[in-house]
C-alpha cells in the first residue's frame, strides 16, 4: 500500500519560492514523494492559506497557476475536524497554533496520517506526527 503524507502550507510555499530557506529541501521532498510513490494529501484550509501566501509573496500568476495544479489530493475538513481544532487550540494555551494548523492536526488524526511535509514548527510542537522537513 502506498504511503499517504500530508502537505502543509509551508511546504507548498517553499517549493514555489526559490528564495525560501527551505526551497531545495522542498524540491527534494517532492522528488522523494514521486520516487517512493507517496499519495500527497492536503486540506481545503491549507489550500486557502497557501493560495493567500503565494499570492502575497509571489504574485497573482504564481497563485493562479498553483491553484490550478495543487500537487496533492484535497480533503475537506469536517465539522468535527473544526470542533476538534478548537479543542486542540484551547488545550495548548502555551502554543500559537493557527486554526489552519489545528485543523490539519485534527484531519491527520482522523485520516490516520502519521507523516507531514512541513517547515512549520507547530507540527513538531504538537508532537504527534513525523515531520519531514526543516
DSSP file (Angstrom, degrees, kcal/mol; ACC not computed):
  #  RESIDUE AA STRUCTURE BP1 BP2  ACC     N-H-->O    O-->H-N    N-H-->O    O-->H-N    TCO  KAPPA ALPHA  PHI   PSI    X-CA   Y-CA   Z-CA
    1    1 A X              0   0    0      0, 0.0     2,-0.1     0, 0.0     0, 0.0   0.000 360.0 360.0 360.0 137.7    0.0    0.0    0.0
    2    2 A X        -     0   0    0      1,-0.1     2,-0.2    36,-0.1    36,-0.1  -0.459 360.0-109.9 -74.9 142.9    1.3    3.5   -0.9
    3    3 A X        -     0   0    0     33,-0.3    36,-3.5    -2,-0.1     2,-0.5  -0.479  23.3-144.7 -71.7 139.0    2.1    5.9    1.9
    4    4 A X  E     -a   39   0A   0     34,-0.2   111,-0.5    -2,-0.2     2,-0.4  -0.921  19.5-174.5-103.3 131.4   -0.1    8.9    2.4
    5    5 A X  E     -a   40   0A   0     34,-2.5    36,-2.6    -2,-0.5   111,-0.2  -0.993  19.9-131.0-130.7 129.8    1.7   12.0    3.5
    6    6 A X  E     -ab  41 116A   0    109,-2.4   111,-2.9    -2,-0.4     2,-0.5  -0.525  17.7-148.5 -77.7 145.5    0.1   15.3    4.5
    7    7 A X  E     - b   0 117A   0     34,-2.5    36,-0.3   109,-0.2     2,-0.2  -0.976  10.7-153.6-120.5 127.2    1.5   18.5    2.9
    8    8 A X    >>  -     0   0    0    109,-2.3     4,-1.7    -2,-0.5     3,-0.8  -0.503  30.4-104.2 -95.3 162.8    1.4   21.8    4.8
    9    9 A X  H 3> S+     0   0    0      1,-0.2     4,-2.7     2,-0.2     5,-0.2   0.877 118.0  59.2 -49.7 -45.7    1.3   25.4    3.6
   10   10 A X  H 3> S+     0   0    0      1,-0.2     4,-2.3     2,-0.2    -1,-0.2   0.841 104.9  49.9 -60.1 -33.8    5.0   25.9    4.4
   11   11 A X  H <> S+     0   0    0     -3,-0.8     4,-2.2   106,-0.4    -1,-0.2   0.911 110.3  48.9 -71.7 -42.5    6.0   23.1    2.1
   12   12 A X  H  X S+     0   0    0     -4,-1.7     4,-1.6     2,-0.2    -2,-0.2   0.932 114.1  46.6 -61.6 -44.4    3.9   24.4   -0.8
   13   13 A X  H  X S+     0   0    0     -4,-2.7     4,-2.5     1,-0.2     3,-0.2   0.935 112.1  49.4 -63.9 -46.3    5.4   27.9   -0.4
   14   14 A X  H  < S+     0   0    0     -4,-2.3    -1,-0.2    -5,-0.2     6,-0.2   0.866 107.5  56.3 -61.7 -35.8    9.0   26.6   -0.1
   15   15 A X  H  < S+     0   0    0     -4,-2.2    -1,-0.2     1,-0.2    -2,-0.2   0.897 116.3  34.8 -62.0 -40.6    8.5   24.5   -3.2
   16   16 A X  H  < S+     0   0    0     -4,-1.6     2,-0.9    -3,-0.2    -2,-0.2   0.782 104.5  74.1 -86.9 -29.0    7.5   27.5   -5.3
   17   17 A X    ><  -     0   0    0     -4,-2.5     3,-2.0    -5,-0.2     6,-0.2  -0.760  58.2-167.5 -96.9 103.5    9.7   30.3   -3.8
   18   18 A X  T 3  S+     0   0    0     -2,-0.9    -1,-0.2     1,-0.3     6,-0.1   0.715  89.3  56.1 -61.3 -20.8   13.3   29.8   -4.9
   19   19 A X  T 3  S+     0   0    0      4,-0.1    -1,-0.3    -3,-0.1     2,-0.1   0.525  80.8 113.6 -89.2  -5.9   14.3   32.4   -2.2
   20   20 A X  S X  S-     0   0    0     -3,-2.0     3,-2.0    -6,-0.2     4,-0.3  -0.427  75.3-126.5 -66.8 138.8   12.7   30.4    0.6
   21   21 A X  T 3  S+     0   0    0      1,-0.3     3,-0.2     2,-0.1     4,-0.2   0.788 110.6  42.6 -53.7 -31.0   15.2   29.0    3.1
   22   22 A X  T 3> S+     0   0    0      1,-0.2     4,-2.6     2,-0.1    -1,-0.3   0.202  79.4 112.3-104.7  14.1   13.7   25.5    2.6
   23   23 A X  H <> S+     0   0    0     -3,-2.0     4,-2.5     1,-0.2     5,-0.2   0.934  79.0  45.4 -55.8 -52.9   13.3   25.6   -1.2
   24   24 A X  H  > S+     0   0    0     -4,-0.3     4,-2.4     1,-0.2    -1,-0.2   0.896 114.1  49.5 -61.1 -40.3   15.9   22.9   -2.0
   25   25 A X  H  > S+     0   0    0      2,-0.2     4,-2.4     1,-0.2    -1,-0.2   0.891 110.2  51.0 -65.9 -38.7   14.7   20.6    0.7
   26   26 A X  H  X S+     0   0    0     -4,-2.6     4,-2.2     2,-0.2    -2,-0.2   0.914 110.2  49.2 -64.4 -42.6   11.1   21.1   -0.5
   27   27 A X  H  X S+     0   0    0     -4,-2.5     4,-2.2     1,-0.2    -2,-0.2   0.924 111.9  49.1 -60.9 -44.5   12.1   20.2   -4.1
   28   28 A X  H  X S+     0   0    0     -4,-2.4     4,-2.6     1,-0.2    -2,-0.2   0.885 108.7  53.2 -63.7 -38.9   14.0   17.1   -2.8
   29   29 A X  H  X S+     0   0    0     -4,-2.4     4,-2.7     2,-0.2    -1,-0.2   0.904 108.6  49.6 -62.5 -41.2   10.9   16.1   -0.7
   30   30 A X  H  X S+     0   0    0     -4,-2.2     4,-2.2     2,-0.2    -2,-0.2   0.898 110.8  49.8 -66.1 -39.1    8.7   16.2   -3.8
   31   31 A X  H  X S+     0   0    0     -4,-2.2     4,-2.8     2,-0.2    -2,-0.2   0.929 111.9  48.3 -61.7 -44.6   11.3   14.2   -5.8
   32   32 A X  H  X S+     0   0    0     -4,-2.6     4,-2.8     1,-0.2    -2,-0.2   0.916 109.1  53.3 -61.9 -42.9   11.3   11.6   -3.0
   33   33 A X  H  <>S+     0   0    0     -4,-2.7     5,-2.5     1,-0.2     4,-0.4   0.910 112.3  44.6 -58.6 -43.1    7.5   11.6   -2.9
   34   34 A X  H ><5S+     0   0    0     -4,-2.2     3,-0.7     3,-0.2    -2,-0.2   0.929 114.2  48.6 -66.8 -45.5    7.4   10.8   -6.6
   35   35 A X  H 3<5S+     0   0    0     -4,-2.8    -2,-0.2     1,-0.2    -1,-0.2   0.880 118.6  39.1 -63.5 -38.8   10.2    8.2   -6.4
   36   36 A X  T 3<5S-     0   0    0     -4,-2.8   -33,-0.3    -5,-0.2    -1,-0.2   0.383 109.7-124.5 -94.3   3.5    8.5    6.4   -3.5
   37   37 A X  T < 5 +     0   0    0     -3,-0.7    -3,-0.2    -4,-0.4    -4,-0.1   0.868  42.3 179.0  57.7  43.5    5.0    6.9   -4.9
   38   38 A X      < -     0   0    0     -5,-2.5     2,-0.7    -6,-0.2   -34,-0.2  -0.419  30.5-127.5 -69.2 149.7    3.6    8.7   -1.9
   39   39 A X  E     -a    4   0A   0    -36,-3.5   -34,-2.5    -2,-0.1     2,-0.4  -0.914  27.0-146.5 -95.1 113.9    0.0    9.9   -2.1
   40   40 A X  E     -a    5   0A   0     -2,-0.7    33,-3.1   -36,-0.2     2,-0.4  -0.690  18.9-174.0 -87.1 133.8    0.2   13.6   -1.1
   41   41 A X  E     +ac   6  73A   0    -36,-2.6   -34,-2.5    -2,-0.4     2,-0.3  -0.963  10.1 163.6-129.1 141.3   -2.8   14.9    0.8
   42   42 A X  E     - c   0  74A   0     31,-2.8    33,-3.0    -2,-0.4     2,-0.3  -0.835  30.1-109.4-141.9-176.8   -3.7   18.4    2.0
   43   43 A X  E  >  - c   0  75A   0    -36,-0.3     4,-2.3    -2,-0.3    33,-0.2  -0.774  23.5-115.9-117.3 162.5   -6.8   20.2    3.2
   44   44 A X  H  > S+     0   0    0     31,-1.6     4,-1.9    -2,-0.3     5,-0.1   0.811 118.8  55.6 -63.2 -29.3   -9.1   22.8    1.8
   45   45 A X  H  > S+     0   0    0      2,-0.2     4,-2.5     1,-0.2    -1,-0.2   0.908 107.1  48.1 -69.3 -41.6   -7.9   25.0    4.6
   46   46 A X  H  > S+     0   0    0      2,-0.2     4,-3.4     1,-0.2     5,-0.3   0.905 109.1  54.1 -64.4 -40.6   -4.3   24.6    3.6
   47   47 A X  H  X S+     0   0    0     -4,-2.3     4,-2.5     1,-0.2    -1,-0.2   0.931 111.0  45.7 -58.9 -44.9   -5.2   25.3    0.0
   48   48 A X  H  X S+     0   0    0     -4,-1.9     4,-2.0     2,-0.2    -2,-0.2   0.926 116.1  45.1 -64.1 -44.7   -6.8   28.6    1.1
   49   49 A X  H  X S+     0   0    0     -4,-2.5     4,-2.2     2,-0.2    -2,-0.2   0.921 115.0  47.2 -65.9 -44.1   -3.9   29.6    3.3
   50   50 A X  H  X S+     0   0    0     -4,-3.4     4,-3.1     2,-0.2     5,-0.3   0.897 109.7  53.7 -65.9 -40.1   -1.2   28.6    0.8
   51   51 A X  H  X S+     0   0    0     -4,-2.5     4,-2.8    -5,-0.3    -1,-0.2   0.935 110.0  47.6 -59.6 -45.6   -3.0   30.5   -2.0
   52   52 A X  H  X S+     0   0    0     -4,-2.0     4,-2.3     2,-0.2    -1,-0.2   0.914 114.3  46.7 -62.0 -42.9   -3.1   33.6    0.1
   53   53 A X  H  X S+     0   0    0     -4,-2.2     4,-2.7     2,-0.2     5,-0.3   0.927 114.5  46.0 -65.8 -45.8    0.6   33.3    1.0
   54   54 A X  H  X>S+     0   0    0     -4,-3.1     4,-3.0     2,-0.2     5,-0.9   0.910 112.8  51.1 -64.4 -42.0    1.7   32.6   -2.6
   55   55 A X  H  X5S+     0   0    0     -4,-2.8     4,-1.0    -5,-0.3    -2,-0.2   0.931 114.5  43.6 -58.8 -46.6   -0.5   35.5   -3.9
   56   56 A X  H  <5S+     0   0    0     -4,-2.3    -2,-0.2    -5,-0.2    -1,-0.2   0.900 126.4  29.4 -67.2 -42.8    1.1   37.9   -1.3
   57   57 A X  H  <5S+     0   0    0     -4,-2.7    -2,-0.2    -5,-0.2    -3,-0.2   0.800 134.4  23.2 -92.3 -30.7    4.7   36.7   -1.8
   58   58 A X  H  <5S-     0   0    0     -4,-3.0     4,-0.4    -5,-0.3    -3,-0.2   0.536 105.2-116.0-118.8  -9.8    4.9   35.5   -5.4
   59   59 A X     X< -     0   0    0     -4,-1.0     4,-2.1    -5,-0.9    -1,-0.2  -0.178  35.6 -60.5 101.1 169.8    2.0   37.3   -7.2
   60   60 A X  H  > S+     0   0    0      1,-0.2     4,-2.8     2,-0.2     5,-0.2   0.889 125.3  52.7 -59.6 -45.3   -1.2   36.6   -9.0
   61   61 A X  H  > S+     0   0    0      1,-0.2     4,-2.7     2,-0.2     5,-0.2   0.941 111.7  44.9 -61.4 -48.4    0.2   34.5  -11.8
   62   62 A X  H  > S+     0   0    0     -4,-0.4     4,-2.4     1,-0.2    -1,-0.2   0.903 114.3  50.5 -61.5 -41.1    2.0   32.1   -9.4
   63   63 A X  H  X S+     0   0    0     -4,-2.1     4,-2.3    -9,-0.2    -2,-0.2   0.909 112.5  45.8 -65.3 -42.2   -1.0   31.9   -7.2
   64   64 A X  H  X S+     0   0    0     -4,-2.8     4,-2.0     2,-0.2    -2,-0.2   0.926 113.0  49.3 -66.8 -44.7   -3.4   31.1  -10.0
   65   65 A X  H  X S+     0   0    0     -4,-2.7     4,-0.9    -5,-0.2    -2,-0.2   0.913 113.3  47.1 -61.8 -42.1   -1.0   28.5  -11.6
   66   66 A X  H >< S+     0   0    0     -4,-2.4     3,-0.9    -5,-0.2    -1,-0.2   0.929 110.1  52.8 -64.0 -44.1   -0.6   26.8   -8.2
   67   67 A X  H >< S+     0   0    0     -4,-2.3     3,-0.6     1,-0.3    -1,-0.2   0.841 108.1  51.3 -62.1 -33.9   -4.3   26.8   -7.6
   68   68 A X  H 3< S+     0   0    0     -4,-2.0    -1,-0.3     1,-0.2    -2,-0.2   0.712 122.8  30.5 -73.8 -19.9   -5.0   25.2  -11.0
   69   69 A X  T << S+     0   0    0     -3,-0.9    -1,-0.2    -4,-0.9    -2,-0.2  -0.228  71.3 174.3-136.9  45.8   -2.4   22.4  -10.2
   70   70 A X    <   -     0   0    0     -3,-0.6     2,-1.7     1,-0.2    -3,-0.1  -0.391  31.2-138.1 -57.2 120.9   -2.3   21.7   -6.5
   71   71 A X  S    S+     0   0    0     -2,-0.2     2,-0.3     2,-0.1    -1,-0.2  -0.186  73.6  60.6 -83.5  49.1    0.0   18.7   -6.3
   72   72 A X  S    S-     0   0    0     -2,-1.7     2,-0.3   -33,-0.1   -31,-0.3  -0.983  90.4 -93.5-161.8 156.7   -2.0   16.8   -3.7
   73   73 A X  E     -c   41   0A   0    -33,-3.1   -31,-2.8    -2,-0.3     2,-0.7  -0.612  43.2-135.2 -71.3 137.0   -5.4   15.3   -3.1
   74   74 A X  E     -c   42   0A   0     -2,-0.3     2,-0.4   -33,-0.2   -31,-0.2  -0.871  19.4-167.1-104.2 112.9   -7.5   17.9   -1.3
   75   75 A X  E     -c   43   0A   0    -33,-3.0   -31,-1.6    -2,-0.7     2,-0.4  -0.770  19.3-127.6 -94.2 141.3   -9.5   16.5    1.6
   76   76 A X        -     0   0    0     -2,-0.4     2,-0.2   -33,-0.2   -33,-0.0  -0.727  21.0-118.6 -90.9 137.1  -12.3   18.7    3.1
   77   77 A X        -     0   0    0     -2,-0.4     2,-0.1     1,-0.1    27,-0.0  -0.501  29.1-138.6 -69.5 139.1  -12.4   19.4    6.8
   78   78 A X     >  -     0   0    0     -2,-0.2     4,-2.0     1,-0.1     5,-0.1  -0.466  24.6-106.4 -91.3 168.7  -15.5   18.2    8.5
   79   79 A X  H  > S+     0   0    0      1,-0.2     4,-2.4     2,-0.2     5,-0.2   0.888 124.4  53.3 -61.1 -37.4  -17.5   20.0   11.2
   80   80 A X  H  > S+     0   0    0      2,-0.2     4,-3.0     1,-0.2    -1,-0.2   0.884 104.8  54.3 -65.9 -37.4  -16.0   17.6   13.7
   81   81 A X  H  > S+     0   0    0      2,-0.2     4,-2.5     1,-0.2    -1,-0.2   0.917 109.4  48.9 -59.1 -42.1  -12.4   18.5   12.5
   82   82 A X  H  X S+     0   0    0     -4,-2.0     4,-1.9     2,-0.2    -2,-0.2   0.917 112.5  46.4 -65.4 -43.3  -13.3   22.1   13.1
   83   83 A X  H  X S+     0   0    0     -4,-2.4     4,-2.0     1,-0.2    -2,-0.2   0.922 113.3  49.5 -64.0 -43.3  -14.6   21.4   16.6
   84   84 A X  H  X S+     0   0    0     -4,-3.0     4,-2.5     1,-0.2    -2,-0.2   0.892 107.4  55.9 -62.1 -39.6  -11.6   19.2   17.4
   85   85 A X  H  X S+     0   0    0     -4,-2.5     4,-2.5     1,-0.2    -1,-0.2   0.906 106.3  49.6 -60.7 -42.7   -9.3   22.0   16.1
   86   86 A X  H  X S+     0   0    0     -4,-1.9     4,-2.7     1,-0.2    -1,-0.2   0.919 110.9  50.1 -62.6 -42.3  -10.8   24.5   18.6
   87   87 A X  H  X S+     0   0    0     -4,-2.0     4,-2.0     2,-0.2    -2,-0.2   0.898 109.3  52.1 -62.7 -39.3  -10.3   22.0   21.4
   88   88 A X  H  < S+     0   0    0     -4,-2.5     4,-0.4     2,-0.2    -2,-0.2   0.943 111.6  46.1 -61.0 -47.6   -6.7   21.5   20.3
   89   89 A X  H >< S+     0   0    0     -4,-2.5     3,-1.2     1,-0.2     6,-0.2   0.934 114.3  47.3 -60.9 -46.9   -6.0   25.2   20.4
   90   90 A X  H 3< S+     0   0    0     -4,-2.7     3,-0.4     1,-0.3    -1,-0.2   0.793 109.6  53.6 -67.9 -27.6   -7.7   25.7   23.8
   91   91 A X  T 3< S+     0   0    0     -4,-2.0    -1,-0.3     1,-0.2    -2,-0.2   0.463 107.2  53.4 -87.6   0.0   -5.9   22.7   25.3
   92   92 A X    X   +     0   0    0     -3,-1.2     3,-2.1    -4,-0.4     5,-0.3  -0.524  60.8 159.7-127.9  65.0   -2.5   24.2   24.3
   93   93 A X  T 3  S+     0   0    0     -3,-0.4    -1,-0.1     1,-0.3    -2,-0.1   0.676  73.2  60.0 -65.3 -15.2   -2.6   27.7   25.7
   94   94 A X  T 3  S+     0   0    0     -3,-0.1     2,-0.3     2,-0.0    -1,-0.3   0.438  97.6  73.5 -90.0   0.5    1.2   27.9   25.6
   95   95 A X  S <  S-     0   0    0     -3,-2.1     2,-0.1    -6,-0.2    -3,-0.1  -0.828  71.4-141.5-114.8 152.8    1.3   27.4   21.8
   96   96 A X        +     0   0    0     -2,-0.3     2,-0.1     2,-0.0    26,-0.1  -0.321  38.1 165.3-107.0  50.2    0.3   29.8   19.0
   97   97 A X        -     0   0    0     -5,-0.3     2,-0.1    -8,-0.1    -5,-0.1  -0.422  30.5-135.2 -62.7 135.2   -1.3   27.2   16.7
   98   98 A X     >  -     0   0    0     -2,-0.1     4,-2.5     1,-0.1     5,-0.2  -0.460  24.2-108.6 -81.9 166.1   -3.4   28.8   14.0
   99   99 A X  H  > S+     0   0    0      1,-0.2     4,-2.6     2,-0.2     5,-0.2   0.895 123.0  53.7 -60.8 -38.9   -6.8   27.4   13.2
  100  100 A X  H  > S+     0   0    0      2,-0.2     4,-2.2     1,-0.2    -1,-0.2   0.919 108.3  49.5 -62.4 -43.4   -5.4   26.0   10.0
  101  101 A X  H  > S+     0   0    0      1,-0.2     4,-2.3     2,-0.2    -2,-0.2   0.961 113.3  46.0 -56.3 -52.4   -2.6   24.2   11.9
  102  102 A X  H  X S+     0   0    0     -4,-2.5     4,-2.6     1,-0.2    -2,-0.2   0.851 110.6  52.0 -66.1 -35.6   -5.1   22.7   14.3
  103  103 A X  H  X S+     0   0    0     -4,-2.6     4,-2.8     2,-0.2    -1,-0.2   0.900 108.5  52.5 -65.8 -38.9   -7.5   21.6   11.6
  104  104 A X  H  X S+     0   0    0     -4,-2.2     4,-2.7    -5,-0.2    -2,-0.2   0.930 110.0  48.4 -59.9 -44.4   -4.5   19.9    9.9
  105  105 A X  H  X S+     0   0    0     -4,-2.3     4,-2.3     2,-0.2    -2,-0.2   0.945 113.2  47.2 -59.4 -48.6   -3.7   18.1   13.1
  106  106 A X  H  X S+     0   0    0     -4,-2.6     4,-2.5     1,-0.2    -2,-0.2   0.906 113.9  47.1 -61.8 -42.9   -7.4   17.0   13.5
  107  107 A X  H  X S+     0   0    0     -4,-2.8     4,-2.9     2,-0.2     6,-0.2   0.916 110.3  51.9 -66.6 -42.7   -7.7   15.9    9.9
  108  108 A X  H  X>S+     0   0    0     -4,-2.7     5,-2.4    -5,-0.2     4,-0.7   0.912 111.5  47.9 -60.4 -41.4   -4.4   13.9   10.1
  109  109 A X  H ><5S+     0   0    0     -4,-2.3     3,-0.7    -5,-0.2    -2,-0.2   0.938 113.6  46.9 -63.4 -46.5   -5.6   12.2   13.2
  110  110 A X  H 3<5S+     0   0    0     -4,-2.5    -2,-0.2     1,-0.2    -1,-0.2   0.890 116.1  44.4 -62.9 -39.9   -9.0   11.4   11.6
  111  111 A X  H 3<5S-     0   0    0     -4,-2.9    -1,-0.2    -5,-0.2    -2,-0.2   0.511 111.0-119.9 -84.3  -4.9   -7.4   10.1    8.4
  112  112 A X  T <<5 +     0   0    0     -4,-0.7     2,-0.4    -3,-0.7    -3,-0.2   0.788  55.8 158.6  72.1  27.6   -4.7    8.1   10.2
  113  113 A X      < +     0   0    0     -5,-2.4    -1,-0.2    -6,-0.2  -108,-0.1  -0.716  19.3 178.1 -87.2 132.1   -1.9   10.1    8.6
  114  114 A X        +     0   0    0     -2,-0.4    16,-3.1  -110,-0.4     2,-0.3   0.604  58.8  60.0-108.0 -16.4    1.4    9.9   10.5
  115  115 A X  E     - d   0 130A   0   -111,-0.5  -109,-2.4    14,-0.2     2,-0.4  -0.892  55.6-176.1-122.1 147.8    3.8   11.9    8.3
  116  116 A X  E     -bd   6 131A   0     14,-2.2    16,-3.6    -2,-0.3     2,-0.8  -1.000  24.3-138.3-140.5 138.1    3.7   15.5    7.2
  117  117 A X  E     +bd   7 132A   0   -111,-2.9  -109,-2.3    -2,-0.4  -106,-0.4  -0.884  53.4 135.8 -92.7 113.5    5.9   17.6    4.9
  118  118 A X        -     0   0    0     14,-1.2    -2,-0.1    -2,-0.8  -109,-0.0  -0.994  51.4-163.0-158.8 150.4    6.2   20.9    6.7
  119  119 A X        +     0   0    0     -2,-0.3     2,-0.5    15,-0.1    14,-0.1   0.122  64.6 112.6-117.1  15.0    8.7   23.6    7.7
  120  120 A X    >>  -     0   0    0      1,-0.1     3,-1.3    13,-0.0     4,-0.6  -0.798  64.3-144.2 -93.2 123.3    6.3   24.9   10.3
  121  121 A X  H 3> S+     0   0    0     -2,-0.5     4,-2.4     1,-0.3     3,-0.3   0.709  90.2  77.5 -60.6 -21.0    7.5   24.4   13.9
  122  122 A X  H 3> S+     0   0    0      1,-0.2     4,-2.4     2,-0.2    -1,-0.3   0.827  87.0  57.0 -64.2 -32.0    3.9   23.9   15.1
  123  123 A X  H <> S+     0   0    0     -3,-1.3     4,-1.3     2,-0.2     6,-0.5   0.899 110.4  44.6 -65.9 -38.3    3.8   20.3   13.8
  124  124 A X  H  < S+     0   0    0     -4,-0.6    -2,-0.2    -3,-0.3    -1,-0.2   0.902 111.6  53.5 -69.4 -40.2    6.9   19.5   15.9
  125  125 A X  H  < S+     0   0    0     -4,-2.4    -2,-0.2     1,-0.2    -1,-0.2   0.887 104.7  54.1 -61.9 -38.6    5.4   21.3   18.9
  126  126 A X  H  < S-     0   0    0     -4,-2.4    -1,-0.2    -5,-0.2    -2,-0.2   0.877  94.2-159.3 -65.4 -36.4    2.2   19.3   18.6
  127  127 A X     <  +     0   0    0     -4,-1.3    -3,-0.1    -5,-0.2    -1,-0.1   0.590  57.5 101.5  78.2  14.2    4.4   16.2   18.8
  128  128 A X  S    S+     0   0    0     -5,-0.4     2,-0.3     2,-0.0    -4,-0.1   0.426  72.1  57.6-110.9   1.7    2.1   13.5   17.2
  129  129 A X  S    S-     0   0    0     -6,-0.5     2,-0.7    -5,-0.1   -14,-0.2  -0.910  80.7-111.2-132.5 156.2    3.5   13.3   13.7
  130  130 A X  E     -d  115   0A   0    -16,-3.1   -14,-2.2    -2,-0.3     2,-0.6  -0.800  37.9-147.0 -83.0 118.0    6.7   12.5   11.9
  131  131 A X  E     -d  116   0A   0     -2,-0.7     2,-0.8   -16,-0.2   -14,-0.2  -0.794   8.7-161.1 -94.4 119.6    7.7   15.8   10.4
  132  132 A X  E     +d  117   0A   0    -16,-3.6   -14,-1.2    -2,-0.6     2,-0.2  -0.874  62.0  35.0 -99.0 105.7    9.5   15.5    7.1
  133  133 A X              0   0    0     -2,-0.8   -17,-0.0   -16,-0.2    -2,-0.0  -0.447 360.0 360.0 129.9 154.5   11.3   18.8    6.5
  134  134 A X              0   0    0     -2,-0.2   -15,-0.1  -112,-0.1    -2,-0.1   0.467 360.0 360.0  75.1 360.0   13.1   21.5    8.5
